[in-house]
Structures are given as C-alpha cells and as structure tokens.
Amino acid sequence: MEIKDIKQQLSIVRVLEHYGLQTDKNGRLCCPFHEDSTPSMQIYPASNTYCCFSSNCNAGTGDQVQFIELKEQQGKHQAILKAKELLGVISSTPVESNDLPGVEVLDYDRLFGKLKQNIGKSPRAKNYLEARNLDIEKLEIGYNSGTFPQLKDCVIFPLKDKQNKVVSLYGRALSKGHYYTANRTGLYPNYPSSETRILILTESVIDAATLQQTQRNTLPTDFEVLALYGTNGFTQEHTEAVSQLKHLQEIILWFDGDEAGRKAVEKYKEELKTVYPHILISHIETPENEDINSLLQGHDSSNLSSIIN
C-alpha cells in the first residue's frame, strides 16, 4: 500500500477517534500538541488535514500521517506503519512462490474484532438486525460505519478458513445490496465439523446465520449449516470442505422460494449427486416468495426446526 492510498482511505476523523479526540460542531478542538484552553486546531475532513492557529505551537499544518507522526513522536516510517494498522493492514511477509511478492495482506481477524465492537454503538445497525430477528448475542456480527473503506454502512459477517481464522468479510448494506471483500475466500459460518452427519446448504449468509442462531436450541448436534454465496455460489472451497466430511449422510438444499431458488435447487441436486454419489441429496420447499430468514419473522425458532423435520 502506497502513501497515496493510505491518505485516500484513512480519514483524519478516524485518526482523531483512535486517539480519543473529537471536534466541536465547527470542526475545532483543543490542540493536543500544546497547552490549549480554547480550541485552536481546525480539522478539515474534506482534505484530511489539520491546522493549529496558535503561535505557541509548532504543529502547524499537516495531513493525517503527519498528525500520527506528532502523536507517536516517531519518524514518518513508523507513522505510516501506524496508519496501515488503523486501516487493518499488516506489513508484507515472505510469501510462497505462487504469491505476488510485496503484496500486503489485511489482518481480517483483527479488523473484524474491531468491527464487532461497533455493532452495539449503532442504533441503525441494531434496528436492522432486530427487524431480521438476528441476535448479536448469539452470532458473530460487526458493523462498518466507514472506518474500513470497503463495505461501508454494512453489517459484517466473517468468512473463515480451516483453522477458524477470519480470512474475508461479507457485508450486508443497511440500505440495499451485499458485498464481499476483494479476493473472497473462506466459508460461513465456518468449515463444517468432521463429525457432521447432515449438512444444510443455504442460498445466503443471512439465511445461514438465521439457522446457526436457531441451531443452538432446536437442531441436533450432528447438523451443520453452510452458506453458499448466491444461487451460483457453490465454490471449489465448498466442494473441498464437503469432501472432507467422512460421516456425511445427507445434504439438504434450502434455497429461496422463488424461480431462481428453485432452478438452483434442481441444478445443484444433479451436480451434487455426481460429486457425492453415496450421499442423499434432498431439499426443502420454501413457501412462495419466502426465504429462511423471512420464515422466522413473527414465528418462534421452533418453526424452522419443524420445517426441517
């Protein structure tokens, strides 16, 4: 990540928040670099810059990286590393020969940990989840108000690898739409347990989250849930994960009750029978224009268990 990318993605407001600083309604604050009883520093969010107008201060004018440099009392290189940390980026490490040298990797585990802390601070995000009967006490969910430049104004769900480490993120916008971080990898809610006997494949992450939340109270322990990424979202990673389930007896397809969902069920039933000839492939017929999550609206979670049974 180059300096220009950092300056484009990291807002000075985010930097201020990190250091526990906040401007007044006019964008001013008491300068943190000298004794200041009245606000003498002006923040300019549009250009991500600051200016201290006091003659008793040497902070002068600068951008978000220079602000970090002053706060950390270290050189520019360390300030850039700190800026990357605030963006959730870790430094490049030696890579395998099939990787691109010098590529920097997002530490999604750490980033998601920070986004989880935001969920309780946003009334909009909490209202959205409550409307969908998703419980933040039972599920791993975060919220990105804009701290992370991707997936802005989205509730965030983690995608995990075999080691149960977060390697990508899925974002459901509070307004409309859904998004993934670049170069998506990982599965939701996780790789199925090796003891899985019955696996339910859902059409979306939200539907899998709904069942995962329900599963704790009403579904047998040998059931596992796995989200596809849309009606065409059964990836090679899904195939490999399912192939490792030595005790698997049945795969249940549970997609939306619309034309796209029904066509996807028929397609995957044939494909899965070919790939896993010794496993029973079945499906649940979802009522017209409903999905798993909508079936939970206004109903007890046992309603989903009854449908499965």
C-alpha positions in Angstrom: 0.0 0.0 0.0 1.5 3.3 -1.1 1.2 6.6 0.9 -1.3 8.0 -1.6 -3.5 5.0 -0.9 -3.3 5.5 2.8 -4.2 9.1 2.5 -7.1 8.3 0.3 -8.5 5.6 2.6 -7.7 6.8 6.1 -9.7 9.7 7.2 -8.3 12.2 9.7 -11.5 11.8 11.7 -10.7 8.1 12.1 -7.2 9.1 13.3 -8.7 11.5 15.9 -11.1 8.8 17.1 -8.2 6.4 17.6 -6.5 9.0 19.9 -9.8 9.7 21.7 -10.2 13.2 20.2 -13.3 14.8 18.9 -14.1 18.1 17.3 -16.8 20.5 18.2 -19.7 21.3 15.8 -17.4 23.7 14.0 -14.7 21.2 13.4 -12.4 22.6 16.1 -10.6 21.1 19.1 -8.1 22.0 21.7 -4.7 21.2 20.1 -3.2 18.1 21.6 0.4 19.3 20.9 0.5 22.3 23.3 -1.4 23.6 26.4 -4.6 24.9 24.9 -7.6 26.1 26.9 -9.6 27.3 23.9 -9.8 25.3 20.6 -7.0 26.5 18.3 -6.8 23.5 16.0 -9.1 23.3 12.9 -9.8 20.0 11.2 -10.7 19.8 7.5 -12.3 16.4 6.8 -12.6 17.1 3.1 -8.9 17.3 2.6 -7.9 15.1 5.7 -5.8 17.9 7.1 -5.4 19.9 10.2 -4.1 23.4 11.2 -3.2 24.8 14.6 -3.5 28.5 14.5 -1.8 29.1 17.8 1.6 31.0 17.8 2.6 28.9 20.8 2.5 25.6 18.8 4.9 24.0 16.3 2.3 21.6 14.9 1.5 23.9 12.1 -0.5 22.4 9.2 -0.4 18.8 8.1 -2.3 15.7 7.0 -3.4 12.5 8.8 0.1 10.9 8.6 1.8 13.9 10.0 -0.7 14.0 12.8 0.1 10.4 13.7 3.8 11.2 13.5 3.4 14.0 16.0 1.2 11.9 18.4 3.5 8.9 18.3 6.6 11.2 18.5 8.3 8.9 16.0 9.5 9.2 12.4 7.5 9.1 9.2 8.1 5.4 8.6 6.6 4.5 12.0 3.7 6.8 11.4 3.0 5.1 8.0 3.0 1.7 9.8 0.6 3.0 12.4 -1.7 4.4 9.6 -1.7 0.9 8.0 -2.6 -0.6 11.3 -5.6 1.7 11.6 -6.7 0.5 8.2 -6.3 -3.1 9.2 -3.3 -3.8 7.1 -0.3 -5.7 8.2 3.2 -5.5 6.7 4.3 -7.7 3.9 5.9 -11.0 4.9 7.8 -13.6 2.9 5.4 -15.2 0.5 5.1 -18.6 -1.3 6.4 -18.7 -4.8 2.9 -18.7 -6.2 2.1 -15.4 -4.5 2.9 -11.9 -5.6 6.0 -10.5 -3.8 5.4 -7.4 -1.9 1.6 -7.9 -1.6 0.2 -6.7 1.7 -2.5 -8.7 3.5 -5.4 -7.5 5.5 -5.4 -8.9 9.0 -9.1 -9.7 8.9 -9.2 -11.4 12.3 -8.0 -8.2 13.9 -10.2 -6.0 11.7 -13.3 -8.0 12.4 -12.6 -7.8 16.1 -12.8 -4.0 15.9 -15.9 -4.1 13.7 -17.7 -6.3 16.3 -17.2 -3.5 18.9 -19.1 -1.1 16.6 -22.4 -3.1 16.4 -23.7 -2.1 19.8 -22.9 1.6 19.1 -25.1 1.9 16.0 -28.9 2.2 16.5 -29.4 1.8 12.8 -27.4 -1.5 12.7 -29.2 -2.8 15.8 -32.6 -1.9 14.4 -31.8 -3.7 11.1 -30.7 -6.9 12.9 -33.7 -6.8 15.2 -36.0 -6.5 12.2 -34.4 -9.6 10.8 -34.6 -11.4 14.2 -30.8 -11.8 14.3 -29.4 -11.8 17.8 -26.0 -10.1 18.2 -25.5 -12.0 21.5 -25.7 -15.4 19.6 -23.9 -14.5 16.4 -20.6 -13.0 15.3 -21.7 -9.8 13.7 -19.9 -6.5 13.2 -20.8 -3.1 11.8 -18.7 -0.8 9.5 -19.8 2.8 9.6 -17.0 3.8 7.3 -13.9 3.1 9.4 -12.9 0.4 6.9 -13.2 1.9 3.4 -14.7 -1.3 2.0 -18.2 -2.5 2.9 -19.3 0.9 4.2 -22.6 1.1 6.2 -22.8 -2.7 6.3 -23.4 -5.3 9.0 -20.4 -7.6 8.7 -20.2 -11.3 8.9 -16.8 -13.2 9.0 -15.8 -15.9 6.5 -13.3 -18.4 8.0 -10.7 -20.8 6.8 -9.9 -24.4 8.1 -8.2 -23.0 11.2 -11.3 -21.0 12.0 -9.5 -17.8 11.2 -11.3 -14.9 9.6 -9.9 -14.5 6.0 -12.6 -12.4 4.3 -15.7 -10.4 5.1 -19.3 -10.3 3.9 -21.2 -7.1 4.2 -25.0 -6.6 4.1 -25.8 -2.9 3.4 -28.3 -1.4 5.7 -29.8 0.4 2.7 -29.6 -2.2 -0.1 -27.2 -4.7 -1.6 -24.5 -7.0 -0.3 -20.7 -7.1 -0.8 -17.6 -9.1 -0.2 -14.0 -8.0 0.4 -11.7 -8.4 -2.6 -10.4 -11.9 -3.5 -13.0 -13.6 -1.3 -12.0 -16.8 0.4 -13.3 -18.8 3.4 -16.7 -20.2 4.4 -19.6 -19.0 6.5 -20.1 -19.6 9.4 -17.1 -21.9 9.3 -15.8 -25.2 7.9 -18.2 -27.9 9.0 -17.2 -30.2 11.8 -15.7 -33.5 10.8 -18.5 -35.2 12.7 -21.2 -33.7 10.5 -23.9 -36.2 9.5 -26.4 -33.8 7.9 -25.4 -30.6 6.1 -27.9 -27.8 5.2 -26.8 -25.6 2.3 -28.4 -22.2 2.3 -28.6 -19.6 -0.5 -27.2 -16.7 1.5 -25.1 -15.8 4.6 -28.1 -14.2 6.2 -30.1 -17.4 5.9 -27.2 -19.4 7.3 -26.9 -17.0 10.2 -30.6 -17.5 10.9 -30.2 -21.3 11.1 -27.0 -21.0 13.0 -28.8 -19.0 15.6 -31.6 -21.5 15.7 -29.4 -24.5 15.7 -28.1 -23.9 19.2 -31.5 -24.6 20.7 -33.6 -26.7 18.3 -31.4 -28.7 15.8 -29.5 -31.9 16.5 -25.8 -31.6 17.2 -24.8 -33.5 14.1 -26.4 -30.9 11.8 -24.2 -28.3 10.3 -25.1 -25.2 8.2 -23.1 -23.8 5.3 -23.8 -20.7 3.3 -23.5 -20.6 -0.5 -22.7 -17.2 -2.0 -25.9 -16.9 -4.0 -27.6 -19.3 -6.4 -24.3 -19.7 -8.3 -22.1 -19.6 -5.2 -21.1 -23.2 -4.6 -17.3 -22.7 -4.9 -14.3 -25.0 -5.2 -13.7 -24.3 -1.5 -17.2 -25.6 -0.7 -16.6 -28.7 -2.7 -13.3 -29.4 -0.9 -14.8 -28.8 2.6 -17.7 -31.1 2.0 -15.5 -33.8 0.6 -13.6 -34.0 3.9 -16.8 -34.9 5.8 -16.3 -38.7 6.2 -19.5 -39.2 8.3 -21.8 -37.2 6.0 -25.1 -38.9 5.1 -27.3 -36.2 3.7 -27.1 -32.8 2.1 -30.2 -30.6 2.3 -30.6 -27.7 -0.1 -32.7 -24.9 1.4 -33.0 -22.0 -1.0 -35.4 -19.1 -1.5 -39.0 -19.8 -2.6 -38.6 -18.0 -6.0 -37.8 -19.1 -9.5 -34.1 -18.5 -9.2 -34.0 -20.6 -6.0 -36.0 -23.5 -7.4 -33.8 -23.6 -10.6 -30.6 -23.6 -8.4 -32.0 -26.5 -6.3 -32.5 -28.6 -9.4 -29.1 -27.7 -10.7 -27.2 -28.5 -7.5 -29.2 -31.7 -6.8 -27.8 -33.1 -10.1 -24.3 -31.7 -9.6 -24.0 -32.9 -6.0 -25.3 -36.4 -6.9 -22.5 -36.7 -9.4 -19.8 -35.4 -7.0 -21.1 -37.3 -3.9 -22.9 -40.4 -5.3 -23.2 -42.1 -1.9 -24.8 -39.2 -0.1 -28.5 -38.5 0.0 -29.3 -35.1 -1.7 -32.6 -33.6 -0.6 -34.3 -30.2 -0.5 -36.8 -28.2 1.5 -39.5 -26.5 -0.5 -39.7 -22.9 0.8 -43.1 -21.2 0.5 -43.5 -18.8 -2.4 -41.5 -15.6 -2.1 -40.1 -16.6 1.3 -36.6 -17.4 2.5 -35.2 -18.9 5.7 -34.9 -15.6 7.4 -38.4 -14.3 6.5 -39.9 -17.5 7.8 -38.5 -16.6 11.2 -40.3 -13.2 11.2 -43.2 -13.4 13.6 -42.6 -17.1 14.4 -40.8 -19.0 17.1 -37.5 -20.5 16.1 -39.0 -24.0 16.6 -40.9 -23.2 13.3 -37.7 -23.7 11.4 -37.0 -26.9 13.2 -40.5 -28.2 12.4 -39.9 -27.5 8.7 -36.6 -29.4 8.7 -38.2 -32.4 10.4 
